[in-house]
Amino acid sequence: MVWHLRKCVKCGNYTLNQKMCPLCNQSVRIPHPPKFSPHDKYLKYRMNIKEEQITT
Ligand SMILES: [Zn+2]
């Protein structure tokens, strides 16, 4: 998925226009990208391994 979408700061309209909202001519921002937390995933994985080692 390519993040060329912009979100209008005023009306919240999503647009491919990089400079301004086509509806109200307000500036646009990059919408919040989905949060990736690979570090947390690995941490959980490692914790699970630790727990397994403790129980065995
Ligand atoms: Zn707008």
PDB file of the backbone (N, CA, C, O) and the ligand in Angstrom, with CONECT records:
HET     ZN  A 101       1
ATOM      1  N   MET A   1       0.838  -1.198   0.000  1.00  0.00           N
ATOM      2  CA  MET A   1       0.000   0.000   0.000  1.00  0.00           C
ATOM      3  C   MET A   1       0.871   1.245   0.000  1.00  0.00           C
ATOM      4  O   MET A   1       1.821   1.345   0.776  1.00  0.00           O
ATOM      5  N   VAL A   2       0.552   2.181  -0.858  1.00  0.00           N
ATOM      6  CA  VAL A   2       1.345   3.398  -0.967  1.00  0.00           C
ATOM      7  C   VAL A   2       0.646   4.533  -0.225  1.00  0.00           C
ATOM      8  O   VAL A   2      -0.556   4.750  -0.376  1.00  0.00           O
ATOM      9  N   TRP A   3       1.413   5.241   0.567  1.00  0.00           N
ATOM     10  CA  TRP A   3       0.838   6.313   1.377  1.00  0.00           C
ATOM     11  C   TRP A   3       0.945   7.650   0.684  1.00  0.00           C
ATOM     12  O   TRP A   3       1.687   8.532   1.116  1.00  0.00           O
ATOM     13  N   HIS A   4       0.189   7.797  -0.411  1.00  0.00           N
ATOM     14  CA  HIS A   4       0.123   9.102  -1.064  1.00  0.00           C
ATOM     15  C   HIS A   4      -1.111   9.864  -0.619  1.00  0.00           C
ATOM     16  O   HIS A   4      -1.321  11.012  -1.010  1.00  0.00           O
ATOM     17  N   LEU A   5      -1.918   9.222   0.194  1.00  0.00           N
ATOM     18  CA  LEU A   5      -3.135   9.879   0.658  1.00  0.00           C
ATOM     19  C   LEU A   5      -2.797  11.020   1.618  1.00  0.00           C
ATOM     20  O   LEU A   5      -1.896  10.915   2.450  1.00  0.00           O
ATOM     21  N   ARG A   6      -3.537  12.093   1.475  1.00  0.00           N
ATOM     22  CA  ARG A   6      -3.428  13.190   2.429  1.00  0.00           C
ATOM     23  C   ARG A   6      -4.804  13.452   3.012  1.00  0.00           C
ATOM     24  O   ARG A   6      -5.833  13.202   2.383  1.00  0.00           O
ATOM     25  N   LYS A   7      -4.788  13.960   4.224  1.00  0.00           N
ATOM     26  CA  LYS A   7      -6.053  14.255   4.879  1.00  0.00           C
ATOM     27  C   LYS A   7      -6.149  15.744   5.156  1.00  0.00           C
ATOM     28  O   LYS A   7      -5.222  16.359   5.681  1.00  0.00           O
ATOM     29  N   CYS A   8      -7.296  16.309   4.792  1.00  0.00           N
ATOM     30  CA  CYS A   8      -7.510  17.736   5.010  1.00  0.00           C
ATOM     31  C   CYS A   8      -7.572  18.033   6.506  1.00  0.00           C
ATOM     32  O   CYS A   8      -8.211  17.312   7.272  1.00  0.00           O
ATOM     33  N   VAL A   9      -6.888  19.120   6.906  1.00  0.00           N
ATOM     34  CA  VAL A   9      -6.868  19.459   8.327  1.00  0.00           C
ATOM     35  C   VAL A   9      -8.195  20.074   8.753  1.00  0.00           C
ATOM     36  O   VAL A   9      -8.510  20.123   9.942  1.00  0.00           O
ATOM     37  N   LYS A  10      -8.980  20.549   7.770  1.00  0.00           N
ATOM     38  CA  LYS A  10     -10.217  21.235   8.132  1.00  0.00           C
ATOM     39  C   LYS A  10     -11.432  20.311   8.063  1.00  0.00           C
ATOM     40  O   LYS A  10     -12.156  20.149   9.046  1.00  0.00           O
ATOM     41  N   CYS A  11     -11.649  19.698   6.878  1.00  0.00           N
ATOM     42  CA  CYS A  11     -12.873  18.917   6.716  1.00  0.00           C
ATOM     43  C   CYS A  11     -12.617  17.412   6.844  1.00  0.00           C
ATOM     44  O   CYS A  11     -13.559  16.621   6.849  1.00  0.00           O
ATOM     45  N   GLY A  12     -11.343  17.018   6.946  1.00  0.00           N
ATOM     46  CA  GLY A  12     -11.048  15.608   7.130  1.00  0.00           C
ATOM     47  C   GLY A  12     -11.184  14.787   5.865  1.00  0.00           C
ATOM     48  O   GLY A  12     -11.210  13.557   5.924  1.00  0.00           O
ATOM     49  N   ASN A  13     -11.271  15.445   4.730  1.00  0.00           N
ATOM     50  CA  ASN A  13     -11.402  14.743   3.467  1.00  0.00           C
ATOM     51  C   ASN A  13     -10.072  14.126   3.059  1.00  0.00           C
ATOM     52  O   ASN A  13      -9.026  14.767   3.162  1.00  0.00           O
ATOM     53  N   TYR A  14     -10.113  12.893   2.601  1.00  0.00           N
ATOM     54  CA  TYR A  14      -8.903  12.248   2.088  1.00  0.00           C
ATOM     55  C   TYR A  14      -8.749  12.569   0.619  1.00  0.00           C
ATOM     56  O   TYR A  14      -9.702  12.479  -0.154  1.00  0.00           O
ATOM     57  N   THR A  15      -7.535  12.944   0.242  1.00  0.00           N
ATOM     58  CA  THR A  15      -7.295  13.310  -1.141  1.00  0.00           C
ATOM     59  C   THR A  15      -5.920  12.858  -1.588  1.00  0.00           C
ATOM     60  O   THR A  15      -5.027  12.637  -0.770  1.00  0.00           O
ATOM     61  N   LEU A  16      -5.761  12.722  -2.889  1.00  0.00           N
ATOM     62  CA  LEU A  16      -4.448  12.404  -3.444  1.00  0.00           C
ATOM     63  C   LEU A  16      -3.674  13.679  -3.750  1.00  0.00           C
ATOM     64  O   LEU A  16      -2.498  13.634  -4.109  1.00  0.00           O
ATOM     65  N   ASN A  17      -4.342  14.806  -3.605  1.00  0.00           N
ATOM     66  CA  ASN A  17      -3.682  16.093  -3.811  1.00  0.00           C
ATOM     67  C   ASN A  17      -2.674  16.330  -2.687  1.00  0.00           C
ATOM     68  O   ASN A  17      -3.035  16.298  -1.511  1.00  0.00           O
ATOM     69  N   GLN A  18      -1.409  16.567  -3.050  1.00  0.00           N
ATOM     70  CA  GLN A  18      -0.351  16.664  -2.051  1.00  0.00           C
ATOM     71  C   GLN A  18      -0.293  18.045  -1.394  1.00  0.00           C
ATOM     72  O   GLN A  18       0.367  18.223  -0.370  1.00  0.00           O
ATOM     73  N   LYS A  19      -0.979  19.010  -1.982  1.00  0.00           N
ATOM     74  CA  LYS A  19      -0.809  20.381  -1.500  1.00  0.00           C
ATOM     75  C   LYS A  19      -2.015  20.920  -0.753  1.00  0.00           C
ATOM     76  O   LYS A  19      -1.879  21.529   0.308  1.00  0.00           O
ATOM     77  N   MET A  20      -3.206  20.692  -1.316  1.00  0.00           N
ATOM     78  CA  MET A  20      -4.379  21.243  -0.649  1.00  0.00           C
ATOM     79  C   MET A  20      -5.630  20.422  -0.917  1.00  0.00           C
ATOM     80  O   MET A  20      -5.718  19.661  -1.881  1.00  0.00           O
ATOM     81  N   CYS A  21      -6.590  20.608  -0.024  1.00  0.00           N
ATOM     82  CA  CYS A  21      -7.853  19.906  -0.158  1.00  0.00           C
ATOM     83  C   CYS A  21      -8.642  20.470  -1.342  1.00  0.00           C
ATOM     84  O   CYS A  21      -8.830  21.682  -1.444  1.00  0.00           O
ATOM     85  N   PRO A  22      -9.101  19.591  -2.234  1.00  0.00           N
ATOM     86  CA  PRO A  22      -9.861  20.052  -3.399  1.00  0.00           C
ATOM     87  C   PRO A  22     -11.242  20.577  -3.014  1.00  0.00           C
ATOM     88  O   PRO A  22     -11.886  21.270  -3.803  1.00  0.00           O
ATOM     89  N   LEU A  23     -11.693  20.255  -1.822  1.00  0.00           N
ATOM     90  CA  LEU A  23     -13.031  20.689  -1.401  1.00  0.00           C
ATOM     91  C   LEU A  23     -13.008  22.075  -0.783  1.00  0.00           C
ATOM     92  O   LEU A  23     -13.847  22.915  -1.108  1.00  0.00           O
ATOM     93  N   CYS A  24     -12.053  22.320   0.107  1.00  0.00           N
ATOM     94  CA  CYS A  24     -12.067  23.596   0.830  1.00  0.00           C
ATOM     95  C   CYS A  24     -10.751  24.356   0.725  1.00  0.00           C
ATOM     96  O   CYS A  24     -10.583  25.398   1.359  1.00  0.00           O
ATOM     97  N   ASN A  25      -9.806  23.835  -0.080  1.00  0.00           N
ATOM     98  CA  ASN A  25      -8.544  24.532  -0.321  1.00  0.00           C
ATOM     99  C   ASN A  25      -7.726  24.758   0.952  1.00  0.00           C
ATOM    100  O   ASN A  25      -6.950  25.709   1.042  1.00  0.00           O
ATOM    101  N   GLN A  26      -7.911  23.878   1.925  1.00  0.00           N
ATOM    102  CA  GLN A  26      -7.094  23.954   3.130  1.00  0.00           C
ATOM    103  C   GLN A  26      -5.880  23.049   2.967  1.00  0.00           C
ATOM    104  O   GLN A  26      -5.833  22.192   2.085  1.00  0.00           O
ATOM    105  N   SER A  27      -4.908  23.260   3.833  1.00  0.00           N
ATOM    106  CA  SER A  27      -3.715  22.432   3.758  1.00  0.00           C
ATOM    107  C   SER A  27      -4.040  21.002   4.174  1.00  0.00           C
ATOM    108  O   SER A  27      -4.981  20.756   4.929  1.00  0.00           O
ATOM    109  N   VAL A  28      -3.247  20.070   3.668  1.00  0.00           N
ATOM    110  CA  VAL A  28      -3.491  18.664   3.965  1.00  0.00           C
ATOM    111  C   VAL A  28      -2.308  18.088   4.729  1.00  0.00           C
ATOM    112  O   VAL A  28      -1.176  18.559   4.616  1.00  0.00           O
ATOM    113  N   ARG A  29      -2.604  17.060   5.505  1.00  0.00           N
ATOM    114  CA  ARG A  29      -1.559  16.400   6.278  1.00  0.00           C
ATOM    115  C   ARG A  29      -1.526  14.924   5.941  1.00  0.00           C
ATOM    116  O   ARG A  29      -2.491  14.367   5.417  1.00  0.00           O
ATOM    117  N   ILE A  30      -0.401  14.298   6.250  1.00  0.00           N
ATOM    118  CA  ILE A  30      -0.316  12.851   6.116  1.00  0.00           C
ATOM    119  C   ILE A  30      -1.120  12.229   7.252  1.00  0.00           C
ATOM    120  O   ILE A  30      -0.862  12.506   8.424  1.00  0.00           O
ATOM    121  N   PRO A  31      -2.081  11.400   6.912  1.00  0.00           N
ATOM    122  CA  PRO A  31      -2.865  10.751   7.974  1.00  0.00           C
ATOM    123  C   PRO A  31      -1.993   9.802   8.780  1.00  0.00           C
ATOM    124  O   PRO A  31      -0.954   9.342   8.307  1.00  0.00           O
ATOM    125  N   HIS A  32      -2.420   9.518   9.990  1.00  0.00           N
ATOM    126  CA  HIS A  32      -1.652   8.634  10.858  1.00  0.00           C
ATOM    127  C   HIS A  32      -1.468   7.269  10.216  1.00  0.00           C
ATOM    128  O   HIS A  32      -2.446   6.589   9.907  1.00  0.00           O
ATOM    129  N   PRO A  33      -0.234   6.868  10.016  1.00  0.00           N
ATOM    130  CA  PRO A  33       0.026   5.529   9.483  1.00  0.00           C
ATOM    131  C   PRO A  33      -0.261   4.485  10.542  1.00  0.00           C
ATOM    132  O   PRO A  33      -0.252   4.792  11.734  1.00  0.00           O
ATOM    133  N   PRO A  34      -0.515   3.263  10.127  1.00  0.00           N
ATOM    134  CA  PRO A  34      -0.748   2.203  11.103  1.00  0.00           C
ATOM    135  C   PRO A  34       0.493   1.984  11.953  1.00  0.00           C
ATOM    136  O   PRO A  34       1.615   2.059  11.453  1.00  0.00           O
ATOM    137  N   LYS A  35       0.294   1.716  13.224  1.00  0.00           N
ATOM    138  CA  LYS A  35       1.431   1.552  14.127  1.00  0.00           C
ATOM    139  C   LYS A  35       2.064   0.175  13.966  1.00  0.00           C
ATOM    140  O   LYS A  35       1.401  -0.857  14.067  1.00  0.00           O
ATOM    141  N   PHE A  36       3.349   0.198  13.717  1.00  0.00           N
ATOM    142  CA  PHE A  36       4.088  -1.059  13.667  1.00  0.00           C
ATOM    143  C   PHE A  36       4.964  -1.151  14.911  1.00  0.00           C
ATOM    144  O   PHE A  36       5.690  -0.213  15.241  1.00  0.00           O
ATOM    145  N   SER A  37       4.894  -2.246  15.572  1.00  0.00           N
ATOM    146  CA  SER A  37       5.733  -2.409  16.759  1.00  0.00           C
ATOM    147  C   SER A  37       6.376  -3.790  16.745  1.00  0.00           C
ATOM    148  O   SER A  37       6.026  -4.655  17.547  1.00  0.00           O
ATOM    149  N   PRO A  38       7.312  -3.988  15.832  1.00  0.00           N
ATOM    150  CA  PRO A  38       8.004  -5.283  15.747  1.00  0.00           C
ATOM    151  C   PRO A  38       8.802  -5.544  17.011  1.00  0.00           C
ATOM    152  O   PRO A  38       8.988  -6.694  17.410  1.00  0.00           O
ATOM    153  N   HIS A  39       9.275  -4.475  17.640  1.00  0.00           N
ATOM    154  CA  HIS A  39      10.075  -4.626  18.848  1.00  0.00           C
ATOM    155  C   HIS A  39       9.237  -5.269  19.952  1.00  0.00           C
ATOM    156  O   HIS A  39       9.691  -6.179  20.645  1.00  0.00           O
ATOM    157  N   ASP A  40       8.003  -4.777  20.102  1.00  0.00           N
ATOM    158  CA  ASP A  40       7.120  -5.340  21.124  1.00  0.00           C
ATOM    159  C   ASP A  40       6.825  -6.796  20.837  1.00  0.00           C
ATOM    160  O   ASP A  40       6.781  -7.623  21.748  1.00  0.00           O
ATOM    161  N   LYS A  41       6.620  -7.110  19.552  1.00  0.00           N
ATOM    162  CA  LYS A  41       6.316  -8.485  19.171  1.00  0.00           C
ATOM    163  C   LYS A  41       7.457  -9.407  19.587  1.00  0.00           C
ATOM    164  O   LYS A  41       7.233 -10.471  20.163  1.00  0.00           O
ATOM    165  N   TYR A  42       8.669  -8.988  19.289  1.00  0.00           N
ATOM    166  CA  TYR A  42       9.821  -9.819  19.633  1.00  0.00           C
ATOM    167  C   TYR A  42       9.956  -9.944  21.139  1.00  0.00           C
ATOM    168  O   TYR A  42      10.321 -10.991  21.673  1.00  0.00           O
ATOM    169  N   LEU A  43       9.646  -8.828  21.812  1.00  0.00           N
ATOM    170  CA  LEU A  43       9.739  -8.843  23.268  1.00  0.00           C
ATOM    171  C   LEU A  43       8.770  -9.874  23.829  1.00  0.00           C
ATOM    172  O   LEU A  43       9.137 -10.658  24.706  1.00  0.00           O
ATOM    173  N   LYS A  44       7.539  -9.880  23.333  1.00  0.00           N
ATOM    174  CA  LYS A  44       6.541 -10.844  23.780  1.00  0.00           C
ATOM    175  C   LYS A  44       7.019 -12.268  23.497  1.00  0.00           C
ATOM    176  O   LYS A  44       6.906 -13.167  24.330  1.00  0.00           O
ATOM    177  N   TYR A  45       7.556 -12.437  22.290  1.00  0.00           N
ATOM    178  CA  TYR A  45       8.025 -13.758  21.878  1.00  0.00           C
ATOM    179  C   TYR A  45       9.104 -14.257  22.828  1.00  0.00           C
ATOM    180  O   TYR A  45       9.111 -15.413  23.251  1.00  0.00           O
ATOM    181  N   ARG A  46      10.011 -13.346  23.146  1.00  0.00           N
ATOM    182  CA  ARG A  46      11.109 -13.726  24.024  1.00  0.00           C
ATOM    183  C   ARG A  46      10.597 -14.018  25.431  1.00  0.00           C
ATOM    184  O   ARG A  46      11.085 -14.923  26.108  1.00  0.00           O
ATOM    185  N   MET A  47       9.610 -13.239  25.858  1.00  0.00           N
ATOM    186  CA  MET A  47       9.049 -13.462  27.184  1.00  0.00           C
ATOM    187  C   MET A  47       8.363 -14.825  27.247  1.00  0.00           C
ATOM    188  O   MET A  47       8.459 -15.536  28.246  1.00  0.00           O
ATOM    189  N   ASN A  48       7.666 -15.176  26.159  1.00  0.00           N
ATOM    190  CA  ASN A  48       7.010 -16.480  26.106  1.00  0.00           C
ATOM    191  C   ASN A  48       8.032 -17.601  26.215  1.00  0.00           C
ATOM    192  O   ASN A  48       7.822 -18.588  26.919  1.00  0.00           O
ATOM    193  N   ILE A  49       9.129 -17.432  25.512  1.00  0.00           N
ATOM    194  CA  ILE A  49      10.180 -18.441  25.571  1.00  0.00           C
ATOM    195  C   ILE A  49      10.712 -18.571  26.996  1.00  0.00           C
ATOM    196  O   ILE A  49      10.924 -19.674  27.501  1.00  0.00           O
ATOM    197  N   LYS A  50      10.919 -17.425  27.627  1.00  0.00           N
ATOM    198  CA  LYS A  50      11.400 -17.427  29.010  1.00  0.00           C
ATOM    199  C   LYS A  50      10.445 -18.202  29.909  1.00  0.00           C
ATOM    200  O   LYS A  50      10.856 -19.030  30.721  1.00  0.00           O
ATOM    201  N   GLU A  51       9.145 -17.906  29.737  1.00  0.00           N
ATOM    202  CA  GLU A  51       8.152 -18.567  30.583  1.00  0.00           C
ATOM    203  C   GLU A  51       8.162 -20.074  30.362  1.00  0.00           C
ATOM    204  O   GLU A  51       8.038 -20.860  31.302  1.00  0.00           O
ATOM    205  N   GLU A  52       8.310 -20.454  29.112  1.00  0.00           N
ATOM    206  CA  GLU A  52       8.321 -21.893  28.804  1.00  0.00           C
ATOM    207  C   GLU A  52       9.535 -22.557  29.441  1.00  0.00           C
ATOM    208  O   GLU A  52       9.458 -23.671  29.959  1.00  0.00           O
ATOM    209  N   GLN A  53      10.645 -21.853  29.388  1.00  0.00           N
ATOM    210  CA  GLN A  53      11.857 -22.419  29.971  1.00  0.00           C
ATOM    211  C   GLN A  53      11.734 -22.564  31.470  1.00  0.00           C
ATOM    212  O   GLN A  53      12.269 -23.499  32.065  1.00  0.00           O
ATOM    213  N   ILE A  54      11.021 -21.623  32.078  1.00  0.00           N
ATOM    214  CA  ILE A  54      10.846 -21.676  33.528  1.00  0.00           C
ATOM    215  C   ILE A  54       9.948 -22.861  33.922  1.00  0.00           C
ATOM    216  O   ILE A  54      10.212 -23.558  34.902  1.00  0.00           O
ATOM    217  N   THR A  55       8.887 -23.069  33.139  1.00  0.00           N
ATOM    218  CA  THR A  55       7.915 -24.112  33.522  1.00  0.00           C
ATOM    219  C   THR A  55       8.438 -25.512  33.256  1.00  0.00           C
ATOM    220  O   THR A  55       7.993 -26.477  33.876  1.00  0.00           O
ATOM    221  N   THR A  56       9.404 -25.623  32.314  1.00  0.00           N
ATOM    222  CA  THR A  56       9.869 -26.972  32.003  1.00  0.00           C
ATOM    223  C   THR A  56      11.042 -27.366  32.899  1.00  0.00           C
ATOM    224  O   THR A  56      11.566 -28.474  32.779  1.00  0.00           O
TER     225      THR A  56
HETATM  226 ZN    ZN A 101     -11.072  20.059   3.143  1.00  0.00          ZN2+
END
